[in-house]
Every structure is written in C-alpha cells, then in structure tokens.
Amino acid sequence: QVQLVESGGGLVQAGGSLRLSCTASGRTFSLYAMAWFRQPPGKERESVATINISGSSTYYADSVKGRFSISRDNAKKTMYLQMDTLKPEDTAVYYCAANKVGGMYSYWGQGTQVTVSS
C-alpha cells in the first residue's frame, strides 16, 4: 500500500509560480510511474503531466506545456510539479497519482488547492 500526500498549493497572482510536492510512504515509490492531475471547479478531472519510473520520460497536457515541469527524486520518495507563468485557468485541486495499471492509477493523494487570481 502506498500513501501519497500533496503539498505546496496556495493562492498566487497570475504570472506567478508555485511548486507542488507529492511525498509517498512505503518502499516501492521508485517502482511506479506517476502523474499529476487537476480538477477545475465544476469540471472533470484532467491529466496535467506524467513521469516514468526513472524520470527520463515525461508528458504534458498541451495547456501546460512550456509552463509546468514534472520531476521526481526517488531517494526522497517525492514527485514535484513546478508551475510557472500561472494563469487563472490553472485554478484547480491538484492531485498526484501513482502506479498506472490498465490505464488507471491505483493510488491517489488527497489533493491540494491552487488558486490563481487575475
């Protein structure tokens, strides 16, 4: 079993930056591909970025490409999402997820709120 805890959310003005962290418990963090998702108010949850086990391969949604950067430190059992040039439309609850099996992630964090004011 893996538990994920997000941190780093908050209120920021448009154009600002935030860095989200997702820290995992358990020994198997380094065995899982991981991802960040977000759910804007009143909308469906959407994929933001993914990263493979080693961190050598990443994927970004078109809406965040060039502004967000996903990374991981397996020794610290932590994944990061660096968010720059934030826009009001980035306002959402951000979730981290781990262990993609059959197209779905097995483990989820509780979410952290990111609010970008205009």
Phi and psi in degrees as GROMACS dihedral restraints (atoms count N, CA, C in turn):
[ dihedral_restraints ]
;  ai    aj    ak    al  type     phi  dphi    fc
    3     4     5     6     1  -124.5    20    10
    4     5     6     7     1   134.7    20    10
    6     7     8     9     1  -111.8    20    10
    7     8     9    10     1   135.4    20    10
    9    10    11    12     1  -117.4    20    10
   10    11    12    13     1   135.3    20    10
   12    13    14    15     1  -129.8    20    10
   13    14    15    16     1   119.1    20    10
   15    16    17    18     1   -89.0    20    10
   16    17    18    19     1   152.7    20    10
   18    19    20    21     1  -153.5    20    10
   19    20    21    22     1   165.9    20    10
   21    22    23    24     1   104.2    20    10
   22    23    24    25     1    -4.6    20    10
   24    25    26    27     1   -71.3    20    10
   25    26    27    28     1   171.4    20    10
   27    28    29    30     1   164.0    20    10
   28    29    30    31     1  -166.5    20    10
   30    31    32    33     1  -103.1    20    10
   31    32    33    34     1   130.4    20    10
   33    34    35    36     1  -143.3    20    10
   34    35    36    37     1   151.3    20    10
   36    37    38    39     1   -78.9    20    10
   37    38    39    40     1   154.0    20    10
   39    40    41    42     1   -54.4    20    10
   40    41    42    43     1   137.7    20    10
   42    43    44    45     1    92.5    20    10
   43    44    45    46     1   -11.1    20    10
   45    46    47    48     1   -83.6    20    10
   46    47    48    49     1  -173.7    20    10
   48    49    50    51     1  -132.9    20    10
   49    50    51    52     1   152.2    20    10
   51    52    53    54     1  -143.0    20    10
   52    53    54    55     1   153.6    20    10
   54    55    56    57     1  -125.1    20    10
   55    56    57    58     1   115.9    20    10
   57    58    59    60     1   -91.1    20    10
   58    59    60    61     1   146.0    20    10
   60    61    62    63     1  -124.1    20    10
   61    62    63    64     1   149.2    20    10
   63    64    65    66     1  -132.9    20    10
   64    65    66    67     1   110.8    20    10
   66    67    68    69     1  -105.8    20    10
   67    68    69    70     1   134.4    20    10
   69    70    71    72     1  -109.8    20    10
   70    71    72    73     1   147.9    20    10
   72    73    74    75     1   -97.8    20    10
   73    74    75    76     1   165.9    20    10
   75    76    77    78     1    92.6    20    10
   76    77    78    79     1   167.0    20    10
   78    79    80    81     1   -91.7    20    10
   79    80    81    82     1   -11.7    20    10
   81    82    83    84     1  -102.6    20    10
   82    83    84    85     1    17.2    20    10
   84    85    86    87     1   -52.6    20    10
   85    86    87    88     1   -42.6    20    10
   87    88    89    90     1   -70.9    20    10
   88    89    90    91     1    -5.7    20    10
   90    91    92    93     1   -94.5    20    10
   91    92    93    94     1    -5.4    20    10
   93    94    95    96     1  -110.7    20    10
   94    95    96    97     1   134.1    20    10
   96    97    98    99     1   -69.5    20    10
   97    98    99   100     1   148.9    20    10
   99   100   101   102     1  -135.2    20    10
  100   101   102   103     1   168.1    20    10
  102   103   104   105     1  -155.9    20    10
  103   104   105   106     1   158.8    20    10
  105   106   107   108     1  -111.6    20    10
  106   107   108   109     1   135.1    20    10
  108   109   110   111     1  -122.1    20    10
  109   110   111   112     1   166.4    20    10
  111   112   113   114     1  -146.1    20    10
  112   113   114   115     1   153.7    20    10
  114   115   116   117     1  -130.9    20    10
  115   116   117   118     1   102.6    20    10
  117   118   119   120     1   -67.2    20    10
  118   119   120   121     1   159.5    20    10
  120   121   122   123     1   -57.6    20    10
  121   122   123   124     1   127.5    20    10
  123   124   125   126     1    73.3    20    10
  124   125   126   127     1    10.2    20    10
  126   127   128   129     1  -124.2    20    10
  127   128   129   130     1   170.9    20    10
  129   130   131   132     1   -74.6    20    10
  130   131   132   133     1   155.3    20    10
  132   133   134   135     1   -69.1    20    10
  133   134   135   136     1   141.7    20    10
  135   136   137   138     1  -135.3    20    10
  136   137   138   139     1   151.6    20    10
  138   139   140   141     1   -75.4    20    10
  139   140   141   142     1   137.1    20    10
  141   142   143   144     1  -106.6    20    10
  142   143   144   145     1   -50.6    20    10
  144   145   146   147     1  -159.8    20    10
  145   146   147   148     1   151.0    20    10
  147   148   149   150     1  -131.7    20    10
  148   149   150   151     1   158.8    20    10
  150   151   152   153     1  -146.0    20    10
  151   152   153   154     1   140.8    20    10
  153   154   155   156     1   -82.1    20    10
  154   155   156   157     1  -177.0    20    10
  156   157   158   159     1   -60.5    20    10
  157   158   159   160     1   -43.5    20    10
  159   160   161   162     1   -85.5    20    10
  160   161   162   163     1   -16.1    20    10
  162   163   164   165     1    89.1    20    10
  163   164   165   166     1     4.9    20    10
  165   166   167   168     1   -83.3    20    10
  166   167   168   169     1   -14.5    20    10
  168   169   170   171     1  -130.5    20    10
  169   170   171   172     1   129.8    20    10
  171   172   173   174     1  -132.8    20    10
  172   173   174   175     1   158.7    20    10
  174   175   176   177     1  -138.1    20    10
  175   176   177   178     1   142.6    20    10
  177   178   179   180     1  -131.1    20    10
  178   179   180   181     1   143.1    20    10
  180   181   182   183     1   -65.2    20    10
  181   182   183   184     1   148.5    20    10
  183   184   185   186     1   -57.6    20    10
  184   185   186   187     1   -33.1    20    10
  186   187   188   189     1   -68.3    20    10
  187   188   189   190     1   -18.4    20    10
  189   190   191   192     1  -119.4    20    10
  190   191   192   193     1    -4.1    20    10
  192   193   194   195     1   -59.5    20    10
  193   194   195   196     1   131.3    20    10
  195   196   197   198     1    88.3    20    10
  196   197   198   199     1   -12.4    20    10
  198   199   200   201     1  -114.5    20    10
  199   200   201   202     1   -33.4    20    10
  201   202   203   204     1  -107.6    20    10
  202   203   204   205     1   151.8    20    10
  204   205   206   207     1  -139.7    20    10
  205   206   207   208     1   124.5    20    10
  207   208   209   210     1   -99.4    20    10
  208   209   210   211     1   141.9    20    10
  210   211   212   213     1  -153.6    20    10
  211   212   213   214     1   170.4    20    10
  213   214   215   216     1  -148.5    20    10
  214   215   216   217     1   152.6    20    10
  216   217   218   219     1  -126.8    20    10
  217   218   219   220     1    98.7    20    10
  219   220   221   222     1   -64.2    20    10
  220   221   222   223     1   -31.5    20    10
  222   223   224   225     1   -64.6    20    10
  223   224   225   226     1   -33.0    20    10
  225   226   227   228     1   -95.7    20    10
  226   227   228   229     1    -0.5    20    10
  228   229   230   231     1    54.2    20    10
  229   230   231   232     1    43.3    20    10
  231   232   233   234     1  -135.3    20    10
  232   233   234   235     1   139.1    20    10
  234   235   236   237     1  -114.7    20    10
  235   236   237   238     1   149.6    20    10
  237   238   239   240     1  -126.7    20    10
  238   239   240   241     1   156.1    20    10
  240   241   242   243     1  -135.4    20    10
  241   242   243   244     1   106.1    20    10
  243   244   245   246     1   -85.5    20    10
  244   245   246   247     1   121.5    20    10
  246   247   248   249     1  -117.7    20    10
  247   248   249   250     1   114.8    20    10
  249   250   251   252     1  -115.5    20    10
  250   251   252   253     1   163.0    20    10
  252   253   254   255     1    48.1    20    10
  253   254   255   256     1    51.2    20    10
  255   256   257   258     1   -66.0    20    10
  256   257   258   259     1   146.7    20    10
  258   259   260   261     1  -120.7    20    10
  259   260   261   262     1   156.4    20    10
  261   262   263   264     1   -55.2    20    10
  262   263   264   265     1   -32.6    20    10
  264   265   266   267     1   -71.9    20    10
  265   266   267   268     1    -5.1    20    10
  267   268   269   270     1   -83.7    20    10
  268   269   270   271     1    -5.6    20    10
  270   271   272   273     1   -60.9    20    10
  271   272   273   274     1   125.1    20    10
  273   274   275   276     1  -177.0    20    10
  274   275   276   277     1   169.2    20    10
  276   277   278   279     1   -89.6    20    10
  277   278   279   280     1   126.5    20    10
  279   280   281   282     1  -102.4    20    10
  280   281   282   283     1   132.2    20    10
  282   283   284   285     1  -120.8    20    10
  283   284   285   286     1   144.0    20    10
  285   286   287   288     1  -103.0    20    10
  286   287   288   289     1   153.4    20    10
  288   289   290   291     1  -143.5    20    10
  289   290   291   292     1   153.3    20    10
  291   292   293   294     1  -141.4    20    10
  292   293   294   295     1   155.2    20    10
  294   295   296   297     1    68.0    20    10
  295   296   297   298     1    77.7    20    10
  297   298   299   300     1   -79.3    20    10
  298   299   300   301     1   119.0    20    10
  300   301   302   303     1  -130.9    20    10
  301   302   303   304     1   121.4    20    10
  303   304   305   306     1    60.0    20    10
  304   305   306   307     1    33.2    20    10
  306   307   308   309     1    85.6    20    10
  307   308   309   310     1    -2.0    20    10
  309   310   311   312     1  -126.4    20    10
  310   311   312   313     1   150.4    20    10
  312   313   314   315     1   -92.9    20    10
  313   314   315   316     1   138.4    20    10
  315   316   317   318     1   -82.4    20    10
  316   317   318   319     1   -34.4    20    10
  318   319   320   321     1  -121.4    20    10
  319   320   321   322     1   139.8    20    10
  321   322   323   324     1  -135.4    20    10
  322   323   324   325     1   146.6    20    10
  324   325   326   327     1   -83.7    20    10
  325   326   327   328     1   179.6    20    10
  327   328   329   330     1   -86.7    20    10
  328   329   330   331     1   -13.6    20    10
  330   331   332   333     1    98.5    20    10
  331   332   333   334     1   150.8    20    10
  333   334   335   336     1  -136.1    20    10
  334   335   336   337     1   136.4    20    10
  336   337   338   339     1   -82.2    20    10
  337   338   339   340     1   131.1    20    10
  339   340   341   342     1  -119.7    20    10
  340   341   342   343     1   123.4    20    10
  342   343   344   345     1  -124.1    20    10
  343   344   345   346     1   124.3    20    10
  345   346   347   348     1  -113.3    20    10
  346   347   348   349     1   117.8    20    10
  348   349   350   351     1   -92.0    20    10
  349   350   351   352     1   148.9    20    10
